[in-house]
Amino acid sequence: MVFFLALSITVQCTAQQVTPTPEQIKAYTPEWKGERFADGRPKVPDKLLERLKSVHLEEAWGILRNKGYQNQFEGDWMVMHDDSAMTGRVVTAQYLPLRPDMDKIIKDKGKAEGRIGATNSWPIDVLKNGDIYVADSYGKIVDGTLIGDNLGNAIYAKSLRGVIFYGSVRDVEGLEEIKGFNAWTKGNDPSYIQQMMLGGINVPIRIGRATVLPGDVVLAKKNGVVFIPAHLLEEVVLNAEFIALRDAFGHQRLREGKYTPGQIDTQWTDEIKKDFLKWIDDNPGKLPMSKQELDQYMKDRTW
């Protein structure tokens, strides 16, 4: 009885808005203890988003997998500019095949909330600097184009980022002319969006083999996209940066012939560890993190 009462309350509540309330979004992300946006999404620091660009996809994926998050990667994308990485905070949108009665409910809710324009423009209205518009449009290519160059300009003006669509876009030549804008899509087509409806904004969505929540952090590169839970971002960045430091030290010592590959590729001896710590002191310019962050990280690490 209690279950059905709770379900009824949830349905009544969610039927009143296109976007979940801040309290509902906080409930999706209880492990995040830091600052949040007014809409409830985690607000990870900008400096970590910038440092994340240098993290390899495999490193981020491996760290998440070890934490039990095995469904956070999606590959096989068409990337507009594949020579650059894109990182940012997720704003999600879910699209569904058109069903007139449900579409009317969504549009009536949007009108009551003061939303204007076509429903595929509504997610753009909530974007902030550093956000990435991530949409599940169920892989629809023909008649599934969520944006063209007009909406692309609006997206970049608000977020200074781009989009990740499990679907398609149109006006690709115009989108390519937007300096700084980038897009990961499953295709493109000259057709207009038809027979689709908006299901919700900032709701949990599926992007291929990945589950994505509002406030997740994106690491998008030419070979794929990793969606990182906000509460794990700092650990992902520091772990990857530490691995990069170890590799830089190990490669240098191998070139110098000081150690053998077998010594570097296995558990380090106390002698190598001491050499590594001295190498860090002698090469402060190689540190991607602060010395304080490194000291704290190494204190908690077992090598």
Buried (B, 14 or more C-beta within 10 A) or exposed (E): EEEEEEEEEEEEEBEEBBBBBBEBBBEBBEEBEEEBBEBBBBBBEEEBBEBBEBBBBEBBBBBBEEEEBEBBBBEEBBBBEEEBBBBBBBBBBBBBEEEEEEBEBBBEBBEEEEBEEEBBBBBBEBBBEBBBBBBBBBEBBEEBBBBBBEBBBBBBEBBBBBBBBBBBBBBBEBBBEBEEBBBBBBBBBEEEBEEBBBBBBBBBBBBBEBEBBBBBBBBBBEBBBBBBBBBBBBBBBBBBBBBBBBEEBBEEBBEEEEBEEEBBEEEBEEEBEEBBEEBBEEEEEEEBBEEEBBEEBBEEEEE
